[in-house]
Amino acid sequence: MTDLLLHGGGYTAAVAECGAAVRMLRHGDRDLITGWPAEGPIPYYSGALLAPWPNRVGGAGYAFDGDVHRLPVNEPDRGHALHGLVAEARWSVAELFTVEDEHGFARLTLDLAPSPGYPFALSFQVVHRLDGDGLTTTLTVQNVGDRPAPYGCGPHPWLLAGDDVTAYELHLPASVVAMVDEALLPVALEDVASTPYDFRTPRVIGDTAIDHAFTALAPGDLESGSRGSGSEGAHHPGRARSTGHGGAGLHGESAADGTDGVDGLVRVRVRGPGGGVEMSWQAAELPWVQVCTGTGLGHAGLAVEPMTCPPDAFNSRTDLVVLSPGDKHEASWTIAAL
């Protein structure tokens, strides 16, 4: 598996051609995400891109535009189609540039041909940019086919703040959580205040097992004096854009997302014995985030996955992006050291 090495602003990153995944991200000598060997394989989607859907399509089936589609099952214990079609594809390197101590970027492309269960043609471009603000990833897709296509996306980093996720302090500015059934499919939206999943005030994760999607994300500074809006060197990732972006909630209502932040950035932070990490993105176009402690997996880190839509959006239609022929969609997110 070939690595593309990037340097800039005290950071180092390695991007794999397989999946255009971020294999390693380091600030100084500190790892910010859970990495994996250059020869692979990619464990638990670490650093992967998730598209044309993030998370699960329940039962690996869905109806769209009058047709019923059956996807390959790649989560056999639950019978679902998990995390899209691009995470293990071989991407082409279109551009690579790096100036040590300043910035570097890699641009990769992928043409996704129609396939069983997803008979739509998409063209992808991803840019990983590294500088003093951290690693910013921008994923752009265009529908190059002749029919509308359902779409969703997100990344899958495991943020690393030490060996034991139960010792992490998590700050997650989300007011609503999607409760799930035993197959990990959403069944209801609940106020986090009535659940064990309220991390709007930073607290230690402890024994709380999390594998849930959250919404009603509040943008803005989390702490006085923190990096973010108004602070010197604050980064403002490009706002995600889409056409035909629906807003229906799990039960036919709009899924709320906060818009009070000065720069519109949601900031999720973890701190632990190994240091702190922040992940930020625009609330307006990535209104959901999946958080997973990996309880029982034996995998280090905390998965923080901003998403355009919740799990099983191909069936619920909640915040599902529908790309008409020629339409583009773009989303960005940043990972940085604290």
C-alpha positions, 0 to 999 in steps of 0.5 A: 500500500503506497503512502503519500507523505505530507508535512506542514505546521508541525504536522505529518500525515500519511495518506494511502492510495487505497481508499484515499484514507488517512493512515497516520496523522501526527503533531510533533511526536504525538499521534492524533488518530489511530493508525495502521501499518503501511501494508494494511489492512485498514482496521475498523475503517480507520481514517477512511472516507465513507461514501456514497453513504456513511454508516448503514443501509438497513438490510442492505436494501432500499427503494429509490426513484421507483426501483428497489435496490439490493446492496452487497452485505458487508456486515453479515452479523447484522445483514447491513451494507456498511460505509459505502463503496469507496473505502477500499477502492484504489484512488488515483493520485492527481496532485502531490505537493509538500513544503516541510514546516509550511504546508502540503496537500494531496489530491486524489480522484476516483470514478465510481461506476454503476454497480449492483445495488447502486446503479449510479455513476459518480466522480470523486475528488478528495484534497487532504491539506496539511498546515498549521491549522491541522489536516483539512480534508475536502471531499467533492462528488459529482453525479456524472450519470443520467439519473438522480442518485441518493448520496451521503458521506463522512469520514471515519477517524478514530481520535487518539488521546491515550490508550484507554478510551474510558479515560477520555474527556469528551466534549460533544455539543449535540442536543439530540441522539438517535436511539437504536435497536439491537441492529444499530438502526435508528428508532427514535430521536431523544434529547440527550439530557434524558440519556447517558449520552449528554456530553455538552459539558465536558466529562469523562466517558468512563463506562458509557458505551457509545455507538450512536448518531447525534444531531442538533449540533451547536457551532461556536467556541467551546472554551474561553481562549480556545482555537476557533472563531476569532482566535488567531490562526483559526481555520474555516473549512470550506462550507459544504454544498449540495443540491436537492438536500432534504431536511426530513427528520427520522419521523418526518420532521426537520433534523435541527442543526445549530447556526449560532456559531460565528463561523458555523463550525462544530467542534468536538474535542477529546482530552486524555493522558495522551493529549487532546484532539479537536475535530471541526466542520460546518454544521450546516452541511454535516448536521450529524455525527456518529460517535463510537467508543469501540467497546469490545473491539479492542481498537484504540481511540474514539471514532468521531464521524461527521455525516451528511445524514444519519444511519439508514438514510437511504430508507428514512430519507432523513437529510438524504442528499439527492444528486441530479445529473451534473450536481456536485456536493462538497464537504470539509472537516479538520483534525487538529491538536489541542 
